[in-house]
Structures are given as C-alpha cells and as structure tokens.
C-alpha cells in the first residue's frame, strides 16, 4: 500500500455499534478504496458486526491483537475498554511512522477508555498530542453545513472566559487552510457567529462580540473572505441557503444543534490542524442498539468518503500519484 493514500479505520469500542457501521461502510465502499484501507480492530467483532448488519465483509486488511476478540455487543467491560484504546494507539503509531495518510475513527466510550488508562478527554486531544499538532479545531461537515468550533467541551458558564481573540484567530486560520487544501475552496466565504443575542448589539447585550471576536476578523486569512460577528439566530439559516462556505461557532451547542438538526445522519467530525486527515461519524457507541442490526451507518460512510476525498485532494496538490 502507498502510505500517501492509505487509510486506517479504527473499530472503536467493539461492544458498541462500531463493528456494524464499519462493516457496512466497507461493504458499500468501491473496490479501489478497500485496497487502500487497514482496519485497526479484532476480526471477531468485525465479522459479528457484518452478520448483525446483514452484509458480507469484504477482503480488507485487519490488524488487532485479540484484546477485544470476545467483546459482547451492548456489554462493555475492561477488555473492550482496553481494546478500543489499543486500536487507536496502533493506528496513530502507524500514522506517526508515515504509514497512513488518514484515520477514520469509529466511536469510543470515554468512560471505558479512561478505565483502561486513556488519559485524554477524547480522540481529538490524543491525536493532537501524539502527532505533535500545536493547535487543532473540531469541525463538522455535512451536505448543507460546515461548522468549526472556537471552543469545544467547555461548560457554558466558562465559555466567555475560554473565548479569546487568539483562539478565534487560530480557528479561522485552520478553517481557511482546510477549506482551501482539503475542500478545494480557495476563496472561501467564512461567517463568524457572535456569542451573544444580536451579536451583542454594539455592547448593549455583552461585550465579547465587540471586544473579543471582532478584533480577530481584521487579520488576513489567505484568500478567504471573513464576515462577522453574525447574529446567531440568523447565521445558520443563511449558511444553509448558501451564503457561506463555513461558519465558526463560539461554543459546542451553538454549532452542534443546527448541525444535528439539518445534517444529523450525514454529518462528519473533522479534526483540523493535524498532519494527517482525521474524520469520524457524528455519534457515539450506542450500546442500547449494538448487535441488533439497526444502527445507521450513513455518518460512518460519509466519514470514509470525506477522508478519501481529502487525501486525494492533498495528494493531487502534492503531485503524488
């Protein structure tokens, strides 16, 4: 396999719906994609997931150490917790060694991963630390919306303290670079959503929009055209109807509620700022339906499609076959 265009898929928690959605994504993928894919996970759960989903598991490379081989769908335990961490560590080590150009991650359980010694809040923080990325940004991409988050897992009461001009600038820099490099949009139209109602109304309803967000918008971001701070209650509708190529939201639920309302099944989580492509479906382990064959694989399929597209655009720009 060519490391420049080889993709790794981590199976996630083998007791969750990861095996089912990965099996479905592989079954629906074109043959030429499968030859570029390595699944980091145990074959037993993957085959069980294929049976539950009613698909035939295609011939793909599978790498697992057996830790999660006997995981039971819907019944996570210490072994499944250790397995999901091991799958991720193996894929990241391969990426760090230059063997992978992208990683698509199926959902993990933060609770069981932590019990297995995983010291990070989630995938994003671990990938940034392991791959030496000084700054990363979480973006959600769907058919109608692309939304990057200036702050992520921060209590709502702490958002005004966590939000800085420097953080908004970094978010804009990484978003503009990704839209140009990964999505082929050189002159991207980026809208920056305000924090307060009416974007602060000139300081009458909070000063963060005027004093923190607005100063970040004057810097150049390549060829991108940046506007804002935008009134939050109208910005997402304008984006959905085509006025913007992407938005920057100030906090988690401000961005995620519209994404999950409009693009729920097809939204993809993308980590910006890493030296490789990383995508993930926009949902969790769903233990309550694991093994029942009813898990929808659309988001996982879209995550794989987007990872392929992004790596191909990067390879073409670099002149790599």
ZIBELLIN-V559486 format. One record per pair of residues at least 12 apart in sequence whose C-alpha atoms are under 10 Angstrom apart, sorted by the first residue. I is the first residue (numbers start at 1). J is the second residue. Records with the same first field share a line. If there is no record, write none. Layout:
I->J, J
This chain:
1->35, 36, 37, 38, 99, 100
2->36, 99, 100, 101, 321
3->36, 94, 95, 97, 98, 99, 100, 101, 102
4->36, 98, 99, 100, 101, 102, 276, 311, 312, 314, 315, 320, 321
5->33, 36, 37, 99, 100, 101, 102, 307, 308, 311, 312, 314, 315, 320, 321
6->33, 34, 35, 36, 37, 38, 95, 98, 99, 100, 101, 102, 103, 308, 311
7->33, 34, 35, 36, 37, 38, 39, 91, 95, 99, 100, 101, 102, 103, 104, 276, 277, 278, 304, 307, 308, 311
8->36, 37, 38, 39, 40, 61, 62, 88, 90, 91, 92, 94, 95, 99, 100, 101, 102, 103, 104, 105, 278, 304, 307
9->22, 26, 37, 38, 39, 40, 41, 62, 87, 88, 91, 102, 103, 104, 105, 106, 278, 279, 280, 304
10->22, 38, 39, 40, 41, 42, 62, 63, 64, 84, 85, 86, 87, 88, 89, 90, 91, 92, 103, 104, 105, 106, 107, 108, 280
11->23, 39, 40, 41, 42, 43, 45, 46, 62, 64, 83, 84, 87, 88, 104, 105, 106, 107, 108
12->40, 41, 80, 81, 83, 84, 85, 86, 87, 88, 104, 105, 106, 107, 108, 109, 284, 285
13->41, 45, 68, 71, 73, 74, 76, 77, 79, 80, 81, 82, 83, 84, 85, 87, 106, 107, 108, 109, 110, 112, 113, 284, 285, 287
14->41, 42, 44, 45, 46, 48, 49, 67, 68, 69, 70, 71, 72, 73, 74, 75, 76, 79, 80, 81, 83, 84, 87, 106, 107, 108, 285, 290
15->45, 49, 68, 70, 71, 72, 73, 74, 75, 76, 77, 79, 80, 81, 83, 84, 108, 109, 285, 286, 287, 290, 291
16->45, 49, 71, 72, 73, 74, 75, 76, 80, 106, 107, 108, 109, 284, 285, 286, 287, 288, 289, 290, 291, 295
17->45, 49, 52, 53, 73, 74, 106, 107, 108, 284, 285, 286, 287, 288, 289, 290, 291, 292, 293, 294, 295, 296, 297
18->41, 45, 46, 49, 73, 105, 106, 107, 108, 281, 284, 285, 286, 287, 290, 291, 295, 297, 300
19->41, 42, 43, 44, 45, 46, 47, 48, 49, 50, 51, 52, 53, 73, 106, 107, 290, 291
20->45, 46, 47, 48, 49, 50, 51, 52, 53, 54, 55, 73, 290, 291, 292, 293, 294, 295, 296, 297
21->46, 49, 50, 53, 106, 107, 281, 293, 294, 295, 296, 297, 298, 299, 300, 301
22->39, 46, 49, 50, 57, 104, 105, 106, 297, 300, 301, 304
23->45, 46, 47, 48, 49, 50, 51, 52, 53, 54, 55, 56, 57, 58, 297, 300, 301
24->49, 50, 53, 54, 55, 56, 57, 58, 295, 296, 297, 298, 300, 301
25->55, 57, 297, 298, 299, 300, 301, 302, 303, 304, 305
26->39, 50, 55, 56, 57, 58, 59, 60, 300, 301, 304
27->50, 55, 56, 57, 58, 59, 301
28->55, 56, 57, 58, 301
29->58, 301, 304, 305
31->58, 59, 60
33->60, 304, 305, 308
34->58, 59, 60, 61
35->59, 60, 61
36->60, 61, 100, 308
37->60, 61, 62, 100, 102, 103, 304
38->60, 61, 62, 63, 91, 100, 103
39->60, 61, 62, 63, 64, 87, 91, 103, 104, 105
40->61, 62, 63, 64, 65, 84, 86, 87, 88, 89, 90, 91, 103, 105
41->62, 63, 64, 65, 66, 67, 68, 69, 83, 84, 86, 87, 88, 90, 91
42->62, 63, 64, 65, 66, 67, 68, 69, 70, 71, 83, 84, 87
43->61, 62, 63, 64, 65, 66, 68, 69, 70
44->64, 66, 68, 69, 70, 71
45->68, 69, 70, 71, 72, 73, 291
46->62, 69
48->71, 72, 73, 291
49->73, 290, 291, 292, 293
50->291, 293
51->291, 292, 293
52->290, 291, 292, 293, 294, 295
53->291, 292, 293, 294, 295, 296, 297
54->293
55->293
63->87, 90, 91
64->83, 86, 87, 90
65->83, 86, 87, 90
66->79, 83
67->79, 80, 81, 82, 83, 84, 86, 87
68->80, 81, 82, 83, 84, 86, 87
69->83
71->83
72->290, 291
73->287, 288, 289, 290, 291, 292
74->285, 286, 287, 288, 289, 290, 291, 292
75->287, 288, 290
76->109, 112, 287
77->112, 113, 115, 116
78->112, 113, 115, 116
79->112, 113, 116
80->108, 109, 112, 113, 116
81->108, 109, 110, 111, 112, 113, 114, 115, 116, 117, 118
82->112, 113, 114, 115, 116, 117, 118
83->112, 113, 116
84->106, 107, 108, 109, 112, 113, 116, 118
85->108, 109, 110, 112, 113, 114, 116, 117, 118, 123
86->113, 116, 118
87->105
88->103, 105, 106, 108, 123, 126, 127
89->126, 127, 130
91->103, 104, 105
92->126, 127, 130, 131, 276
93->130, 131
95->127, 130, 131, 275, 276, 277
96->127, 130, 131, 132, 275, 276
97->131
98->276
100->276, 277
101->275, 276, 277, 278, 307, 308, 310, 311, 312, 314, 315
102->274, 275, 276, 277, 278, 279, 304, 307, 308, 310, 311
103->127, 276, 277, 278, 279, 280, 303, 304, 307
104->269, 270, 277, 278, 279, 280, 281, 300, 303, 304, 305, 306, 307, 308
105->123, 269, 278, 279, 280, 281, 300, 303, 304
106->279, 280, 281, 282, 283, 284, 285, 300, 303
107->122, 123, 280, 281, 282, 283, 284, 285, 286, 300
108->122, 123, 283, 284, 285, 286
109->122, 284, 285, 286, 287
110->122, 123, 284, 285
121->153
123->271, 278, 280
124->136, 137, 138, 270, 271, 272, 274, 278
125->271
127->271, 274, 275, 276, 278
128->271, 272, 273, 274, 275
129->274
131->274, 275, 276
132->273, 274, 275
133->272, 273, 274, 275
134->273, 274
135->167, 170, 171, 174, 272, 273, 274
136->170, 171, 174, 175, 271, 272, 273, 274
137->149, 150, 151, 152, 167, 170, 171, 172, 173, 174, 175, 270, 271, 272, 273, 274
138->150, 151, 152, 171, 174, 175, 252, 269, 270, 271, 272, 273
139->171, 175, 246, 247, 248, 249, 255, 256, 267, 268, 269, 270, 271, 272, 279
140->246, 255, 256, 259, 260, 263, 266, 267, 268, 269, 270, 271, 279, 280, 281, 282
141->246, 259, 263, 266, 267, 268, 269, 270, 279, 282, 302, 303, 306
142->259, 260, 262, 263, 264, 265, 266, 267, 268, 269, 299, 302, 303, 306
143->240, 259, 262, 263, 264, 266, 267, 268, 302
144->236, 239, 240, 241, 242, 245, 246, 259, 262, 263, 266, 267
145->236, 237, 239, 240, 241, 242, 244, 245, 246, 247, 255, 258, 259, 260, 262, 263, 267
146->175, 179, 190, 236, 239, 240, 244, 245, 246, 247, 248, 255, 259, 263, 267, 268, 269, 270
147->175, 190, 191, 192, 236, 239, 245, 246, 247, 248, 249, 254, 255, 256, 258, 259, 269, 270
148->171, 172, 174, 175, 192, 246, 247, 248, 249, 250, 251, 252, 255, 256, 269, 270, 271, 272
149->168, 171, 172, 175, 247, 248, 249, 250, 251, 252, 253, 254, 255, 256
150->162, 163, 164, 167, 168, 169, 170, 171, 172, 192, 248, 249, 250, 251, 252, 255
151->163, 164, 167, 168, 171, 248, 249, 250, 251, 252
152->249, 250, 251, 252, 253, 255
153->251, 252, 253
154->251, 252
155->251, 252
156->251, 252, 253
159->195, 250, 251, 252
160->195, 196, 206, 207, 208, 212, 250, 251
161->208
162->250, 251
163->195, 208, 212, 213, 250, 251
164->208, 211, 212, 213, 216
165->208, 211, 212, 213, 214, 215, 216, 217
166->212, 213, 215, 216
167->212, 213, 216, 250
168->192, 212, 213, 214, 215, 216, 217, 248, 249, 250
169->213, 215, 216, 217, 218, 219, 220, 221
170->216, 273
171->216, 248, 249, 272, 273
172->190, 191, 192, 216, 217, 219, 220, 221, 224, 226, 247, 248
173->219, 220, 221, 222, 224, 272, 273
174->221, 271, 272, 273, 274
175->188, 190, 221, 224, 246, 247, 248, 272, 273
176->188, 189, 190, 221, 222, 223, 224, 225, 226, 246
177->221, 222, 223, 224, 272, 273
178->271, 272, 273, 310
179->224, 245, 246, 272
180->222, 223, 224, 313
181->310, 311, 313, 314, 317
182->272, 277, 306, 307, 309, 310, 311, 312, 313, 314, 317
183->306, 309, 310, 313, 314
184->310, 313, 314, 317
185->223, 224, 245
186->222, 223, 224
187->221, 222, 223, 224, 225, 226, 245
188->221, 222, 223, 224, 225, 226, 244, 245, 246
189->223, 224, 225, 226, 227, 239, 242, 243, 244, 245, 246, 247
190->221, 224, 225, 226, 227, 228, 239, 243, 244, 245, 246, 247, 248
191->217, 225, 226, 227, 228, 229, 230, 235, 236, 238, 239, 243, 244, 245, 246, 247, 248, 249
192->213, 214, 216, 217, 226, 227, 228, 229, 230, 231, 232, 235, 244, 246, 247, 248, 249, 250
193->209, 213, 227, 228, 229, 230, 231, 232, 233, 234, 235, 236, 247, 248, 249, 250, 251, 254, 255
194->208, 209, 210, 213, 214, 228, 229, 230, 231, 232, 233, 235, 248, 249, 250, 254
195->207, 208, 209, 210, 212, 213, 229, 230, 231, 232, 249, 250, 251, 254
196->208, 209, 229, 230, 231, 232, 233, 250
197->209, 230, 231, 232, 233
198->229, 230, 231, 232, 233, 234
199->213, 228, 229, 230, 231, 232, 233
200->229, 230, 231
201->231
209->228, 229, 230, 231
210->229
213->228, 229, 250
214->227, 228, 229
215->229
216->228, 229
217->229
224->245
225->244, 245
226->244, 246, 247
227->244, 247
228->247, 248
229->248
230->247, 248, 249
232->249, 250, 254, 255
233->254
235->247, 249
236->249, 254, 255, 258, 259, 262
237->258
240->258, 259, 262
256->282
259->282
260->282, 283
263->282, 299
264->282, 283, 298, 299
265->281, 282, 283, 296, 297, 298, 299, 300, 302
266->281, 282, 297, 298, 299, 300, 301, 302, 303
267->280, 281, 282, 283, 298, 299, 300, 302, 303
268->280, 281, 282, 283, 298, 299, 300, 301, 302, 303, 304, 305, 306, 307
269->281, 282, 283, 299, 300, 302, 303, 306
270->282, 303, 306, 307
276->307, 310, 311, 314
277->306, 307, 308, 310, 311, 314
278->303, 304, 306, 307, 310, 311
279->300, 302, 303, 304, 305, 306, 307, 308, 310
280->299, 300, 301, 302, 303, 304, 306, 307
281->297, 298, 299, 300, 301, 302, 303, 304
282->299, 300, 303
283->299, 300
